[in-house]
Amino acid sequence: MLTRVAQRLRESLRRYDGLYRFGGDEFIALLPKLHPQCAVGMADRLCRAIERLREDDGSGLSITVSVGLAPLQKGGDPQAILKTADQALYQAKETGRNRAVASYSMG
């Protein structure tokens, strides 16, 4: 299932976006040249694409995605960015899952 989720995420991203597995079932997507406000819309589309996996494969499994967004700013500390995204991710999980939450500084 994890492979199918990763494949669907990759298909839903632009050709120059990066998708990286970050943990057991966590991924990081780098979305260059995407305005931070547009990133929320992209994350919502990713949630819907994963949700449709159940319909597309007929498995009947309910799959959801929670997304935490944080902007990558020139000269920004990668650890601080990951921490910000992780906090947004847990907020998304706590507020109902299958949603995207942006950090307060998304623009």
Number of C-alpha atoms within 10 A of each C-alpha: 9 10 8 12 18 18 13 16 19 17 12 18 18 12 8 10 14 13 16 12 11 10 8 7 10 13 14 16 17 15 18 13 8 12 12 19 12 10 19 19 12 17 23 17 17 25 22 15 19 23 18 16 20 15 12 11 10 9 9 10 12 11 14 18 22 23 28 24 27 24 23 17 9 6 6 10 10 11 9 12 17 17 13 19 21 17 17 22 23 15 20 21 17 10 12 9 17 18 22 26 23 24 19 11 10 15 9
